[in-house]
Amino acid sequence: MIDIHSHILPGVDDGSKDENMTLRMLYQFSNEGVDKIIVTPHFRHDQSEAYLDKVKQGFLKAQDLAAQVSPDLKLYLGCEIMYSSKALARLVNDEFMTMNGTDYVLVEFPVLAQFNDIASAIRDFVSSGYIPIIAHLERYQFIGKVEQVHALVKMGAYIQINSSLILGKYGFTRKRFIHKLIKRGLVHFVASDAHNDEKRKVTLGSSYKSVARRFGKETAADLFIRNQEKVIKGEKIGV
Ligand SMILES: [Fe+2]
């Protein structure tokens, strides 16, 4: 499997605290059946030069640690951008990184963001030449209408949900809504969004099994492997 959303760089953001935790998280990934990881430290519009350096150093360190876990475990660099017009401007200016240097960008919004805010941000990303992936859709309060999610996808957005949703973290109603989206082909990625090796750890193996049981192996392969492969290569995902 491939994970496209995680916070495993040691001592960089609110994810892994140190190298020991990063190593434990990398073992979790490997044990869950993940062999490629796009690491996505948080980025906000006011991120300093020093933070960017910390990310780059942390990534090199994490690559060394991954090699200790398995020669087959590969890391790629991306980031998770908290949307604002200033953050987009820094991305356009090449100060922030896209997913493995492709046109794909992982974007998050404040929990209270409304549909219109998100729609206008998606238009901005697309018109600037990017392919936005909306991070953890299940977390936003506005969700609840399939047609709105469909509209975002039609504008050019791709949808990522966290594996914790599949495992029931957000309750029955939200899970049922996300299941509707999966049936309509409106979810493109399930990701770990792992922050540590305890409460917000890697749980991709069990959620893969759950999706394969409910929606079939083809859908599970798309949501955990094939679409992610396209992100790494910078190829278009068919919708
Ligand atoms: Fe995240």
Residues whose N, C-alpha, C, O or C-beta is under 5 A from the ligand:
A	BS01	LIG	E80 D193
